[in-house]
């Protein structure tokens, strides 16, 4: 089961977050900071799956954008890895040129509600 979905730039700023389990606001901030630190500190040669506390992190980097998904231990990591890629492809088709201009795109989106309607 997916616990949360994050889109983060290389500077560590969360551009989009979606939680599928209740997490208090102050705990979200701490969780996001720790998750971002773990993902940004890894090299491209390392695996995109990280065991973290009581769940797993699956992440993928596109230009200056990291997409991070927190899942429970029984979820298939490869399926989530492919889900991330498919999600970015849909964004690319909908907003055009997402992969090459992700940071500009996310800074210019005025309403993220469009994103969740996809």
DSSP file (Angstrom, degrees, kcal/mol; ACC not computed):
  #  RESIDUE AA STRUCTURE BP1 BP2  ACC     N-H-->O    O-->H-N    N-H-->O    O-->H-N    TCO  KAPPA ALPHA  PHI   PSI    X-CA   Y-CA   Z-CA
    1    1 A X              0   0    0      0, 0.0    71,-1.7     0, 0.0     2,-0.4   0.000 360.0 360.0 360.0 139.1    0.0    0.0    0.0
    2    2 A X  E     -A   71   0A   0     69,-0.2    69,-0.3     1,-0.2     3,-0.1  -0.643 360.0-177.9 -79.1 129.4    1.2    3.5   -0.8
    3    3 A X  E     -     0   0A   0     67,-3.7    17,-2.8    -2,-0.4    18,-0.7   0.814  64.1  -9.7 -95.7 -39.0    1.7    5.6    2.3
    4    4 A X  E     -AB  70  19A   0     66,-1.3    66,-2.1    15,-0.2     2,-0.4  -0.986  51.1-146.1-158.0 163.7    2.8    8.9    0.7
    5    5 A X  E     -AB  69  18A   0     13,-2.4    13,-2.3    -2,-0.3     2,-0.4  -0.997  21.3-177.2-136.4 125.0    3.9   10.5   -2.6
    6    6 A X  E     -AB  68  17A   0     62,-3.3    62,-2.7    -2,-0.4     2,-0.5  -0.960  18.0-164.0-127.6 143.8    6.5   13.3   -2.8
    7    7 A X  E     +AB  67  16A   0      9,-2.6     8,-3.2    -2,-0.4     9,-1.6  -0.996  24.7 174.8-122.5 123.7    7.9   15.4   -5.6
    8    8 A X  E     -AB  66  14A   0     58,-3.0    58,-3.7    -2,-0.5     6,-0.2  -0.964  23.9-134.0-133.6 141.4   11.1   17.2   -4.5
    9    9 A X  E >   -A   65   0A   0      4,-2.1     3,-1.9    -2,-0.4    56,-0.2  -0.390  38.5 -97.6 -87.6 175.0   13.6   19.4   -6.3
   10   10 A X  T 3  S+     0   0    0     54,-1.1    55,-0.1     1,-0.3    -1,-0.1   0.707 121.8  63.5 -66.9 -19.9   17.4   19.0   -5.9
   11   11 A X  T 3  S-     0   0    0     53,-0.2    -1,-0.3     2,-0.1     3,-0.1   0.513 119.5-109.0 -81.1  -3.6   17.5   21.8   -3.3
   12   12 A X  S <  S+     0   0    0     -3,-1.9     2,-0.5     1,-0.3    -2,-0.1   0.576  70.6 143.3  89.4  10.4   15.3   19.6   -1.0
   13   13 A X        -     0   0    0     23,-0.1    -4,-2.1     1,-0.0     2,-0.5  -0.723  51.5-127.5 -87.0 129.1   12.2   21.7   -1.4
   14   14 A X  E     +B    8   0A   0     -2,-0.5    -6,-0.2    -6,-0.2     3,-0.1  -0.635  28.7 177.0 -75.7 123.1    9.0   19.7   -1.4
   15   15 A X  E     +     0   0A   0     -8,-3.2     2,-0.3    -2,-0.5    -7,-0.2   0.700  69.9   9.3 -97.9 -26.3    6.9   20.7   -4.5
   16   16 A X  E     +B    7   0A   0     -9,-1.6    -9,-2.6     2,-0.0     2,-0.4  -0.958  63.3 178.8-155.2 134.4    4.1   18.3   -4.0
   17   17 A X  E     +B    6   0A   0     -2,-0.3     2,-0.4   -11,-0.2   -11,-0.2  -1.000   2.6 179.6-139.7 141.0    3.1   15.9   -1.2
   18   18 A X  E     -B    5   0A   0    -13,-2.3   -13,-2.4    -2,-0.4     2,-0.4  -0.975   9.8-161.7-141.3 123.6    0.2   13.5   -0.9
   19   19 A X  E     -B    4   0A   0     -2,-0.4   -15,-0.2   -15,-0.2   -16,-0.1  -0.890  12.5-171.2-110.1 136.6   -0.4   11.3    2.1
   20   20 A X  S    S+     0   0    0    -17,-2.8     2,-0.3    -2,-0.4   -16,-0.2   0.335  78.1  50.0-107.5   3.4   -2.7    8.3    2.0
   21   21 A X  S    S-     0   0    0    -18,-0.7     2,-0.3     2,-0.0    -1,-0.0  -0.970 101.9 -92.9-133.2 149.9   -2.5    7.8    5.8
   22   22 A X        +     0   0    0     -2,-0.3     2,-0.4    -3,-0.0    -2,-0.1  -0.471  49.0 169.3 -67.8 125.5   -3.1   10.4    8.5
   23   23 A X        -     0   0    0     -2,-0.3     5,-0.1    -4,-0.1    -4,-0.1  -0.993  36.4-114.1-135.6 128.9    0.1   12.0    9.6
   24   24 A X     >  -     0   0    0     -2,-0.4     4,-2.3     1,-0.1     3,-0.3  -0.246  28.9-113.7 -62.0 151.5    0.2   15.1   11.7
   25   25 A X  H  > S+     0   0    0      1,-0.2     4,-2.0     2,-0.2     5,-0.2   0.895 114.7  48.2 -57.1 -47.4    1.6   18.3   10.1
   26   26 A X  H  > S+     0   0    0      1,-0.2     4,-1.5     2,-0.2    -1,-0.2   0.847 112.9  49.7 -67.0 -30.9    4.7   18.6   12.3
   27   27 A X  H  > S+     0   0    0     -3,-0.3     4,-2.8     2,-0.2    -1,-0.2   0.835 106.4  56.6 -73.7 -32.3    5.5   14.9   11.7
   28   28 A X  H  X S+     0   0    0     -4,-2.3     4,-3.2     2,-0.2     5,-0.2   0.934 105.9  50.6 -60.8 -45.5    5.1   15.4    8.0
   29   29 A X  H  X S+     0   0    0     -4,-2.0     4,-2.1     1,-0.2    -2,-0.2   0.919 113.7  43.9 -60.3 -45.3    7.7   18.1    8.0
   30   30 A X  H  X S+     0   0    0     -4,-1.5     4,-2.2     2,-0.2    -1,-0.2   0.918 114.6  49.8 -66.3 -43.0   10.2   15.9    9.9
   31   31 A X  H  X S+     0   0    0     -4,-2.8     4,-2.7     1,-0.2     5,-0.2   0.932 111.3  48.5 -60.9 -47.3    9.4   12.9    7.8
   32   32 A X  H  X S+     0   0    0     -4,-3.2     4,-2.7     1,-0.2     5,-0.2   0.904 110.5  51.3 -61.4 -42.4    9.8   14.8    4.5
   33   33 A X  H  X S+     0   0    0     -4,-2.1     4,-2.1    -5,-0.2    -1,-0.2   0.920 113.8  43.7 -62.1 -44.0   13.1   16.3    5.7
   34   34 A X  H  X S+     0   0    0     -4,-2.2     4,-2.1     2,-0.2    -2,-0.2   0.915 115.2  47.9 -68.2 -43.0   14.5   12.9    6.6
   35   35 A X  H  X S+     0   0    0     -4,-2.7     4,-2.3     2,-0.2     5,-0.2   0.923 112.7  48.6 -63.9 -45.0   13.3   11.2    3.4
   36   36 A X  H  X S+     0   0    0     -4,-2.7     4,-3.0    -5,-0.2     5,-0.3   0.912 109.8  52.4 -62.0 -43.2   14.6   13.9    1.2
   37   37 A X  H  X S+     0   0    0     -4,-2.1     4,-1.4    -5,-0.2    -1,-0.2   0.909 110.4  48.6 -60.0 -42.6   18.0   13.8    3.0
   38   38 A X  H  < S+     0   0    0     -4,-2.1     4,-0.4     1,-0.2    -1,-0.2   0.922 116.1  42.1 -63.6 -44.6   18.2   10.0    2.4
   39   39 A X  H >< S+     0   0    0     -4,-2.3     3,-0.9     1,-0.2    -2,-0.2   0.900 114.3  49.1 -73.4 -41.1   17.3   10.2   -1.3
   40   40 A X  H 3< S+     0   0    0     -4,-3.0    -1,-0.2     1,-0.2    -2,-0.2   0.785 105.9  58.4 -70.1 -26.1   19.5   13.3   -2.2
   41   41 A X  T 3< S+     0   0    0     -4,-1.4    -1,-0.2    -5,-0.3     2,-0.2   0.590  89.0  93.0 -80.7  -8.8   22.6   11.8   -0.5
   42   42 A X  S <  S-     0   0    0     -3,-0.9     2,-0.1    -4,-0.4     6,-0.0  -0.570  73.4-126.7 -87.6 148.4   22.6    8.7   -2.7
   43   43 A X    >   -     0   0    0     -2,-0.2     3,-1.1     1,-0.1    -1,-0.1  -0.418  26.0-108.6 -85.7 167.3   24.5    8.4   -5.9
   44   44 A X  T 3  S+     0   0    0      1,-0.2    -1,-0.1    -2,-0.1    17,-0.1   0.718 116.9  62.7 -67.8 -20.3   23.0    7.5   -9.2
   45   45 A X  T 3  S+     0   0    0      2,-0.1    -1,-0.2     3,-0.0     2,-0.1   0.663  88.8  88.9 -78.6 -16.6   24.9    4.1   -9.0
   46   46 A X  S <  S-     0   0    0     -3,-1.1    -4,-0.0     1,-0.1     0, 0.0  -0.419  90.9 -88.8 -83.8 158.9   23.0    3.1   -5.9
   47   47 A X        -     0   0    0      1,-0.1    -1,-0.1    -2,-0.1    -2,-0.1  -0.269  25.7-134.0 -63.4 148.6   19.7    1.3   -5.8
   48   48 A X  S    S+     0   0    0     -3,-0.1    11,-2.1    -4,-0.1     2,-0.5   0.227  83.1  85.2 -90.1  13.1   16.5    3.3   -5.9
   49   49 A X  E     -C   58   0A   0      9,-0.2     2,-0.4     7,-0.0     9,-0.2  -0.971  56.2-179.0-117.9 128.8   14.9    1.3   -3.1
   50   50 A X  E     -C   57   0A   0      7,-2.6     7,-3.4    -2,-0.5     2,-0.6  -0.991  24.5-137.7-129.2 131.5   15.6    2.2    0.5
   51   51 A X  E     +C   56   0A   0     -2,-0.4     2,-0.4     5,-0.2     5,-0.2  -0.802  32.0 176.6 -85.5 125.1   14.4    0.5    3.7
   52   52 A X  E >   -C   55   0A   0      3,-2.8     3,-2.4    -2,-0.6    -2,-0.0  -0.973  50.0 -54.4-138.8 118.0   13.4    3.3    6.1
   53   53 A X  T 3  S-     0   0    0     -2,-0.4     0, 0.0     1,-0.3     0, 0.0  -0.287 119.9 -17.1  50.9-122.1   11.9    2.8    9.5
   54   54 A X  T 3  S+     0   0    0     -3,-0.1    19,-0.4     2,-0.0     2,-0.3   0.187 132.6  43.2-100.6  18.2    8.7    0.7    9.1
   55   55 A X  E <  S-C   52   0A   0     -3,-2.4    -3,-2.8    17,-0.1     2,-0.3  -0.890  78.1-108.7-147.3 178.5    8.3    1.2    5.3
   56   56 A X  E     -CD  51  71A   0     15,-2.7    15,-2.8    -2,-0.3     2,-0.5  -0.849  19.1-142.0-113.8 150.1   10.3    1.3    2.1
   57   57 A X  E     -CD  50  70A   0     -7,-3.4    -7,-2.6    -2,-0.3     2,-0.5  -0.942  12.7-172.1-110.0 132.4   11.1    4.3   -0.1
   58   58 A X  E     +CD  49  69A   0     11,-2.6    11,-2.9    -2,-0.5     2,-0.3  -0.995  17.5 171.7-120.7 125.3   11.1    4.0   -3.9
   59   59 A X  E     - D   0  68A   0    -11,-2.1     2,-0.3    -2,-0.5     9,-0.2  -0.924  19.1-169.3-135.7 160.0   12.4    7.0   -5.7
   60   60 A X  E     - D   0  67A   0      7,-1.9     7,-2.8    -2,-0.3     2,-0.5  -0.992  16.8-137.8-145.8 142.3   13.4    8.1   -9.2
   61   61 A X  E     - D   0  66A   0     -2,-0.3     2,-0.4     5,-0.2     5,-0.2  -0.884  16.2-179.1-107.7 132.4   15.2   11.2  -10.4
   62   62 A X  E >   - D   0  65A   0      3,-3.4     3,-2.9    -2,-0.5     2,-0.2  -0.956  64.6 -60.5-127.2 109.9   14.1   13.2  -13.5
   63   63 A X  T 3  S-     0   0    0     -2,-0.4    37,-0.1     1,-0.3    36,-0.1  -0.342 123.3 -13.6  51.5-116.0   16.4   16.1  -14.2
   64   64 A X  T 3  S+     0   0    0     35,-0.2   -54,-1.1    -2,-0.2     2,-0.4   0.235 122.3  92.0 -97.4  13.5   16.2   18.3  -11.1
   65   65 A X  E <   -AD   9  62A   0     -3,-2.9    -3,-3.4   -56,-0.2     2,-0.5  -0.916  54.5-162.9-116.4 132.4   13.1   16.5   -9.7
   66   66 A X  E     -AD   8  61A   0    -58,-3.7   -58,-3.0    -2,-0.4     2,-0.6  -0.945   5.5-159.5-107.9 131.9   12.9   13.5   -7.4
   67   67 A X  E     -AD   7  60A   0     -7,-2.8    -7,-1.9    -2,-0.5     2,-0.4  -0.963  15.7-174.2-109.4 120.9    9.7   11.5   -7.1
   68   68 A X  E     -AD   6  59A   0    -62,-2.7   -62,-3.3    -2,-0.6     2,-0.4  -0.958   8.6-171.2-122.6 131.6    9.6    9.6   -3.9
   69   69 A X  E     -AD   5  58A   0    -11,-2.9   -11,-2.6    -2,-0.4     2,-0.5  -0.986  12.0-150.0-123.8 128.6    6.9    7.1   -2.9
   70   70 A X  E     +AD   4  57A   0    -66,-2.1   -67,-3.7    -2,-0.4   -66,-1.3  -0.853  25.7 174.3 -96.2 128.2    6.7    5.5    0.6
   71   71 A X  E     -AD   2  56A   0    -15,-2.8   -15,-2.7    -2,-0.5   -69,-0.2  -0.867  32.0-103.5-130.4 162.0    5.2    2.0    0.6
   72   72 A X    >   -     0   0    0    -71,-1.7     3,-1.1    -2,-0.3   -17,-0.1  -0.305  44.1 -98.6 -79.0 173.6    4.6   -0.7    3.1
   73   73 A X  T 3  S+     0   0    0    -19,-0.4    -1,-0.1     1,-0.2   -18,-0.1   0.681 118.0  55.9 -70.5 -18.6    6.9   -3.7    3.3
   74   74 A X  T 3  S+     0   0    0    -73,-0.1    -1,-0.2     2,-0.1     2,-0.1   0.578  83.4 104.4 -91.0  -9.1    4.6   -6.0    1.3
   75   75 A X  S <  S-     0   0    0     -3,-1.1     2,-0.6   -74,-0.2    -4,-0.1  -0.404  80.3-109.0 -74.3 148.7    4.3   -3.8   -1.8
   76   76 A X     >  -     0   0    0      1,-0.2     4,-1.7    -2,-0.1     5,-0.2  -0.687  23.4-157.7 -80.3 116.2    6.2   -4.7   -5.0
   77   77 A X  H  > S+     0   0    0     -2,-0.6     4,-2.5     1,-0.2     5,-0.2   0.886  90.5  52.6 -63.9 -40.6    9.1   -2.1   -5.4
   78   78 A X  H  > S+     0   0    0      1,-0.2     4,-2.2     2,-0.2    -1,-0.2   0.871 107.3  52.4 -65.7 -36.0    9.4   -2.7   -9.1
   79   79 A X  H  > S+     0   0    0      2,-0.2     4,-2.0     1,-0.2    -1,-0.2   0.904 112.1  45.6 -65.2 -40.6    5.7   -2.1   -9.7
   80   80 A X  H  X S+     0   0    0     -4,-1.7     4,-2.3     2,-0.2    -2,-0.2   0.877 109.5  55.3 -69.8 -37.5    6.0    1.2   -7.8
   81   81 A X  H  X S+     0   0    0     -4,-2.5     4,-1.6     1,-0.2    -2,-0.2   0.910 111.3  44.4 -59.7 -43.0    9.1    2.2   -9.7
   82   82 A X  H  X S+     0   0    0     -4,-2.2     4,-2.6     2,-0.2    -2,-0.2   0.863 108.8  57.7 -69.5 -36.3    7.2    1.7  -13.0
   83   83 A X  H  X S+     0   0    0     -4,-2.0     4,-2.6     2,-0.2    -2,-0.2   0.909 104.7  51.6 -58.9 -43.1    4.2    3.6  -11.5
   84   84 A X  H  X S+     0   0    0     -4,-2.3     4,-2.3     2,-0.2    -1,-0.2   0.932 110.4  48.3 -59.8 -45.7    6.5    6.6  -10.9
   85   85 A X  H  X S+     0   0    0     -4,-1.6     4,-2.2     1,-0.2    -2,-0.2   0.916 112.1  48.3 -62.6 -43.4    7.7    6.4  -14.5
   86   86 A X  H  X S+     0   0    0     -4,-2.6     4,-2.2     2,-0.2    -1,-0.2   0.891 109.9  53.0 -64.1 -39.0    4.2    6.2  -15.9
   87   87 A X  H  X S+     0   0    0     -4,-2.6     4,-2.3     1,-0.2    -2,-0.2   0.920 109.8  47.6 -61.4 -44.7    3.1    9.1  -13.7
   88   88 A X  H  X S+     0   0    0     -4,-2.3     4,-2.4     1,-0.2    -1,-0.2   0.873 109.8  53.6 -66.3 -36.7    5.9   11.3  -15.0
   89   89 A X  H  X S+     0   0    0     -4,-2.2     4,-2.2     2,-0.2    -1,-0.2   0.901 108.4  49.5 -63.6 -40.0    5.0   10.3  -18.6
   90   90 A X  H  X S+     0   0    0     -4,-2.2     4,-2.7     2,-0.2    -2,-0.2   0.920 111.4  49.2 -64.4 -43.2    1.4   11.3  -18.0
   91   91 A X  H  X>S+     0   0    0     -4,-2.3     4,-3.1     1,-0.2     5,-0.5   0.905 109.3  53.5 -60.0 -41.0    2.6   14.7  -16.6
   92   92 A X  H  X5S+     0   0    0     -4,-2.4     4,-1.4     1,-0.2     5,-0.4   0.907 112.7  42.7 -61.3 -43.4    4.8   15.1  -19.6
   93   93 A X  H  <5S+     0   0    0     -4,-2.2    -2,-0.2     2,-0.2    -1,-0.2   0.907 119.1  43.9 -69.3 -41.7    1.9   14.5  -22.0
   94   94 A X  H  <5S+     0   0    0     -4,-2.7    -2,-0.2    -5,-0.2    -3,-0.2   0.928 130.7  21.1 -72.5 -46.0   -0.5   16.7  -20.0
   95   95 A X  H  <5S-     0   0    0     -4,-3.1    -3,-0.2    -5,-0.2    -2,-0.2   0.566 107.3-125.6-100.7 -10.9    1.8   19.7  -19.3
   96   96 A X  S  <<S+     0   0    0     -4,-1.4    -3,-0.2    -5,-0.5    -4,-0.1   0.724  79.9  20.3  66.7 128.5    4.4   19.1  -22.1
   97   97 A X  S  > S+     0   0    0     -5,-0.4     4,-1.3     1,-0.1     8,-0.1   0.837  70.5 149.9  58.5  41.6    8.1   18.7  -21.6
   98   98 A X  T  4  +     0   0    0      1,-0.2     4,-0.3     2,-0.2     7,-0.2   0.926  66.2  55.1 -66.6 -45.2    7.9   17.8  -17.9
   99   99 A X  T  4 S+     0   0    0      1,-0.2     3,-0.5     2,-0.2   -35,-0.2   0.881 114.4  38.5 -61.7 -40.0   11.1   15.7  -17.9
  100  100 A X  T  4 S+     0   0    0      1,-0.2    -1,-0.2   -37,-0.1    -2,-0.2   0.747 130.3  28.9 -83.7 -22.5   13.3   18.4  -19.3
  101  101 A X  S  X S+     0   0    0     -4,-1.3     4,-2.6     1,-0.1    -1,-0.2  -0.183  73.0 137.7-130.1  42.8   11.8   21.3  -17.4
  102  102 A X  H  > S+     0   0    0     -3,-0.5     4,-2.5    -4,-0.3     5,-0.2   0.888  73.5  49.4 -60.9 -42.8   10.5   19.8  -14.2
  103  103 A X  H  > S+     0   0    0      1,-0.2     4,-1.5     2,-0.2    -1,-0.2   0.923 114.2  45.4 -66.8 -41.1   11.6   22.6  -11.9
  104  104 A X  H  > S+     0   0    0      2,-0.2     4,-1.5     1,-0.2    -1,-0.2   0.906 112.7  52.4 -65.4 -40.7   10.1   25.3  -14.1
  105  105 A X  H >X S+     0   0    0     -4,-2.6     4,-1.1     1,-0.2     3,-0.5   0.950 110.2  45.7 -60.0 -51.0    6.9   23.4  -14.5
  106  106 A X  H 3< S+     0   0    0     -4,-2.5    -1,-0.2     1,-0.3    -2,-0.2   0.790 111.6  52.5 -68.7 -26.9    6.3   22.9  -10.8
  107  107 A X  H 3< S+     0   0    0     -4,-1.5    -1,-0.3    -5,-0.2    -2,-0.2   0.791 113.5  44.6 -74.9 -26.6    7.1   26.5  -10.0
  108  108 A X  H << S+     0   0    0     -4,-1.5     2,-0.5    -3,-0.5    -2,-0.2   0.547  81.5 108.0 -97.3  -8.2    4.6   27.7  -12.6
  109  109 A X     <  -     0   0    0     -4,-1.1     3,-0.2     1,-0.2    -4,-0.0  -0.578  46.1-172.5 -71.3 120.2    1.7   25.4  -11.9
  110  110 A X  S    S+     0   0    0     -2,-0.5     2,-0.5     1,-0.3    -1,-0.2   0.801  73.2  34.8 -85.0 -28.8   -0.9   27.6  -10.2
  111  111 A X    >   -     0   0    0      1,-0.1     3,-1.1     2,-0.0     4,-0.4  -0.921  56.0-173.1-132.4 109.6   -3.3   24.9   -9.3
  112  112 A X  T 3> S+     0   0    0     -2,-0.5     4,-1.2     1,-0.2     3,-0.3   0.567  77.7  83.6 -75.7  -6.9   -2.0   21.5   -8.2
  113  113 A X  H 3> S+     0   0    0      1,-0.2     4,-0.8     2,-0.2    -1,-0.2   0.842  83.6  60.1 -64.9 -29.7   -5.6   20.2   -8.2
  114  114 A X  H X> S+     0   0    0     -3,-1.1     3,-0.7     1,-0.2     4,-0.6   0.894 100.2  56.8 -58.9 -39.6   -5.3   19.7  -11.9
  115  115 A X  H >4 S+     0   0    0     -4,-0.4     3,-0.8    -3,-0.3    -1,-0.2   0.878 106.4  47.0 -61.7 -40.2   -2.4   17.3  -11.2
  116  116 A X  H 3< S+     0   0    0     -4,-1.2    -1,-0.3     1,-0.2    -2,-0.2   0.607 100.9  67.3 -82.2 -10.6   -4.5   15.1   -9.0
  117  117 A X  H <<        0   0    0     -4,-0.8    -1,-0.2    -3,-0.7    -2,-0.2   0.686 360.0 360.0 -77.9 -17.6   -7.4   15.0  -11.5
  118  118 A X    <<        0   0    0     -3,-0.8    -1,-0.2    -4,-0.6    -2,-0.1   0.518 360.0 360.0 -63.3 360.0   -5.3   13.0  -13.9
